[in-house]
Amino acid sequence: MQRPYIFCHMGMSLDGKITGNYMDAPGNEAAGKLFYHEAFEKDGVYPNQGWLSGRTTSDDNFTFYKKPKLNLHAAPVPNGDFIVPTKFKKHYISIDPHGKLAWQSNELVYNTTHAAVLEVITQQVSNGYKDFLRRQNISYIIAGTKELDAALALKKLKELFHMQTVMLGGGGVLNWSFIQKGLCDEISIVISPAADGSTKTPTLFQAQAGLSDTTPVTFTLKDVQAVSNAVWLRYLVNK
């Protein structure tokens, strides 16, 4: 395989939402611990070298919609990818085709997990933004002209960073586009015993014009477990 094994690992409410007020509901702790354990702790079922999310997910959780401080008069940066050696065993891979995320550091902390930040950008990203990433010592790879070339991005993750397994972690638009492109191998869903009924929060999978459509995809059940008051479902994606 010319790419890492990709598993989509998500926490979800009973009404199919991946963010929202339900996450703070009493009794949701077991689901949160299960989600984190299986993909981020040493004895979890999914050892991996990185987890991958879209720009909105990165902004929601890590960069908080700040604006990057660009030097519009920066000298032209060298062509191609920019790879920074790191002491960490894991990367946080952010899909940022237009170069908008305002990272403050090249390191990221999520609970007890420490990771190096890795941006996936396209050729249209400005010299100023690439200079911004270089000044932050943040690795980036270029995949696509104006829009993301997901297959190329995954190929580079394997070839340049030697990643064998990568977690796909949202949002719903990114999840669905990877599945429809045949770039996701397995689905892992931790269902919380909670719901909030919101119609404004994203669902597990969402089609978006230009990226994906509503052509159905089917799955084969791999495993199901009840853990405390949560349910953990695992499916293989049918090719």
C-alpha positions as CSV (number, residue, x, y, z in Angstrom):
1,M,0.0,0.0,0.0
2,Q,1.4,3.4,-1.0
3,R,-0.2,5.1,2.0
4,P,-0.7,4.5,5.7
5,Y,-3.6,2.4,7.0
6,I,-6.3,4.9,7.8
7,F,-8.8,4.4,10.6
8,C,-11.5,7.0,11.3
9,H,-11.9,7.2,15.1
10,M,-14.7,9.5,16.4
11,G,-16.8,10.1,19.4
12,M,-20.5,10.5,18.7
13,S,-23.7,11.3,20.4
14,L,-26.8,9.0,20.1
15,D,-28.2,11.5,17.5
16,G,-25.0,11.3,15.4
17,K,-23.3,14.5,16.3
18,I,-19.5,14.8,16.8
19,T,-19.6,18.1,18.7
20,G,-22.1,19.9,20.9
21,N,-23.5,20.3,24.4
22,Y,-23.9,16.5,24.8
23,M,-20.1,16.2,25.4
24,D,-20.5,17.9,28.8
25,A,-23.5,15.8,29.9
26,P,-23.1,13.8,33.2
27,G,-22.3,10.2,32.6
28,N,-20.2,10.8,29.4
29,E,-16.9,10.3,31.1
30,A,-16.5,6.6,30.2
31,A,-17.0,7.3,26.5
32,G,-14.4,10.0,26.6
33,K,-11.8,7.8,28.3
34,L,-12.5,5.0,25.9
35,F,-12.0,7.2,22.9
36,Y,-8.7,8.6,24.1
37,H,-7.3,5.3,25.3
38,E,-7.8,3.3,22.1
39,A,-6.0,5.7,19.9
40,F,-3.6,7.7,22.1
41,E,-2.4,5.5,24.9
42,K,0.3,2.8,24.6
43,D,-1.9,-0.2,25.1
44,G,-4.8,1.0,22.9
45,V,-6.0,-1.0,20.0
46,Y,-4.9,1.6,17.4
47,P,-1.1,2.4,17.7
48,N,-0.4,5.1,15.2
49,Q,2.1,7.7,14.2
50,G,-0.3,10.6,13.7
51,W,-3.8,11.9,13.7
52,L,-5.3,14.0,10.9
53,S,-8.0,16.6,11.0
54,G,-9.5,19.4,8.9
55,R,-9.0,23.1,9.3
56,T,-12.2,23.7,11.1
57,T,-11.5,21.0,13.7
58,S,-8.0,22.4,14.2
59,D,-9.4,25.9,14.7
60,D,-12.1,24.7,17.1
61,N,-9.6,22.8,19.3
62,F,-6.2,24.3,18.9
63,T,-5.8,27.6,17.0
64,F,-9.1,29.2,17.9
65,Y,-9.7,31.2,14.7
66,K,-6.8,33.7,15.3
67,K,-5.1,35.2,12.3
68,P,-1.6,34.3,11.4
69,K,1.0,37.1,11.5
70,L,2.4,37.1,8.0
71,N,5.4,39.0,6.6
72,L,4.0,40.1,3.3
73,H,7.5,41.1,2.2
74,A,9.2,37.9,3.2
75,A,11.9,36.6,0.8
76,P,10.7,33.8,-1.4
77,V,10.9,30.5,0.4
78,P,12.5,27.4,-1.3
79,N,10.1,25.3,-3.4
80,G,8.7,22.0,-2.2
81,D,8.0,20.5,1.2
82,F,9.5,21.6,4.5
83,I,10.4,18.9,7.0
84,V,11.5,19.6,10.5
85,P,13.1,16.8,12.6
86,T,11.2,16.2,15.9
87,K,11.7,14.4,19.1
88,F,8.0,13.3,19.2
89,K,6.8,10.0,18.0
90,K,3.5,11.4,16.8
91,H,2.4,14.2,14.4
92,Y,-0.8,16.2,14.4
93,I,-1.6,16.5,10.7
94,S,-3.8,19.5,9.8
95,I,-5.4,19.8,6.4
96,D,-5.2,23.5,5.6
97,P,-5.4,23.9,1.8
98,H,-5.6,27.7,1.8
99,G,-3.1,28.4,4.6
100,K,-5.3,30.0,7.4
101,L,-4.3,28.4,10.7
102,A,-2.5,30.6,13.2
103,W,-0.2,28.1,15.0
104,Q,1.7,29.6,17.9
105,S,4.0,26.6,18.3
106,N,5.3,23.6,16.4
107,E,4.3,21.4,19.3
108,L,0.8,20.4,20.4
109,V,-0.5,18.9,23.6
110,Y,-3.7,16.9,23.8
111,N,-4.3,15.4,27.2
112,T,-1.1,13.5,27.8
113,T,-0.2,13.3,24.2
114,H,2.6,15.5,22.8
115,A,2.9,15.8,19.0
116,A,4.7,17.8,16.3
117,V,2.4,19.9,14.1
118,L,2.4,19.1,10.4
119,E,0.5,21.2,7.9
120,V,-0.9,19.9,4.6
121,I,-1.2,22.8,2.2
122,T,-1.7,23.3,-1.6
123,Q,0.4,25.1,-4.2
124,Q,-1.9,28.2,-4.0
125,V,-0.8,29.0,-0.4
126,S,1.0,32.3,-0.3
127,N,4.7,32.7,0.2
128,G,3.9,34.7,3.3
129,Y,2.1,31.8,4.9
130,K,4.8,29.3,4.1
131,D,7.3,31.8,5.6
132,F,5.1,32.0,8.7
133,L,5.3,28.2,9.1
134,R,9.0,28.1,8.5
135,R,9.5,30.8,11.2
136,Q,7.5,28.7,13.6
137,N,9.6,25.6,12.6
138,I,6.4,23.8,11.5
139,S,6.7,21.1,8.9
140,Y,4.5,21.3,5.8
141,I,3.8,19.2,2.8
142,I,2.2,20.4,-0.5
143,A,-0.5,18.2,-1.9
144,G,-2.7,19.6,-4.7
145,T,-2.8,22.7,-6.8
146,K,-5.8,24.6,-5.5
147,E,-7.7,21.9,-3.6
148,L,-6.4,19.0,-1.5
149,D,-5.0,16.0,-3.3
150,A,-5.7,13.6,-0.4
151,A,-4.0,10.6,-2.1
152,L,-0.8,12.5,-2.6
153,A,-0.9,13.8,1.0
154,L,-1.2,10.3,2.4
155,K,1.6,9.0,0.0
156,K,3.9,11.7,1.4
157,L,3.0,10.9,5.0
158,K,4.3,7.3,4.3
159,E,7.3,8.2,2.2
160,L,8.6,11.3,4.1
161,F,7.5,10.6,7.6
162,H,7.4,6.7,7.5
163,M,3.8,6.6,8.9
164,Q,2.2,3.2,8.8
165,T,-1.1,4.0,10.6
166,V,-2.9,7.3,10.8
167,M,-6.1,8.3,12.6
168,L,-8.6,10.3,10.7
169,G,-10.3,12.5,13.3
170,G,-12.8,14.8,11.6
171,G,-14.7,16.8,10.8
172,G,-17.6,15.2,9.1
173,V,-16.8,16.7,5.7
174,L,-13.2,15.4,5.8
175,N,-14.3,12.0,7.0
176,W,-16.8,11.5,4.3
177,S,-14.5,12.8,1.5
178,F,-11.8,10.3,2.5
179,I,-14.3,7.5,2.6
180,Q,-15.7,8.3,-0.8
181,K,-12.2,8.5,-2.3
182,G,-11.4,5.0,-1.0
183,L,-8.8,6.4,1.4
184,C,-10.2,5.1,4.7
185,D,-9.9,1.5,5.7
186,E,-11.8,1.3,9.1
187,I,-14.3,3.2,11.1
188,S,-14.2,3.3,14.9
189,I,-17.2,5.0,16.7
190,V,-17.5,5.5,20.4
191,I,-21.2,6.3,21.1
192,S,-21.9,8.4,24.1
193,P,-25.1,7.8,26.2
194,A,-26.2,11.3,25.5
195,A,-27.8,13.6,22.9
196,D,-28.7,17.3,22.7
197,G,-31.0,17.4,19.6
198,S,-29.1,20.2,17.9
199,T,-29.6,20.8,14.2
200,K,-26.6,23.1,13.9
201,T,-23.7,20.8,15.0
202,P,-21.8,18.6,12.5
203,T,-22.6,14.9,12.0
204,L,-20.1,12.0,11.7
205,F,-20.2,12.1,7.9
206,Q,-21.2,15.1,5.7
207,A,-21.2,15.5,2.0
208,Q,-20.0,18.9,0.6
209,A,-20.2,20.0,-3.0
210,G,-16.9,19.8,-4.8
211,L,-15.4,17.4,-2.3
212,S,-18.0,14.5,-2.1
213,D,-21.5,13.6,-2.9
214,T,-24.3,11.4,-1.4
215,T,-23.4,8.2,-3.1
216,P,-23.9,5.5,-0.4
217,V,-20.9,3.6,1.1
218,T,-21.4,0.3,2.9
219,F,-19.5,-1.2,5.8
220,T,-18.8,-4.6,7.3
221,L,-19.1,-4.9,11.1
222,K,-15.8,-5.9,12.7
223,D,-16.6,-5.7,16.4
224,V,-19.0,-4.2,18.9
225,Q,-18.5,-3.7,22.6
226,A,-20.4,-2.2,25.5
227,V,-18.0,-0.4,27.8
228,S,-19.7,1.0,30.9
229,N,-22.6,2.9,29.5
230,A,-21.1,3.6,26.1
231,V,-21.0,1.5,22.9
232,W,-17.9,1.0,20.7
233,L,-18.5,0.1,17.1
234,R,-15.8,-0.9,14.6
235,Y,-16.5,-1.4,10.9
236,L,-14.4,-2.1,7.8
237,V,-15.1,0.1,4.8
238,N,-16.3,-1.9,1.8
239,K,-14.3,-1.0,-1.2
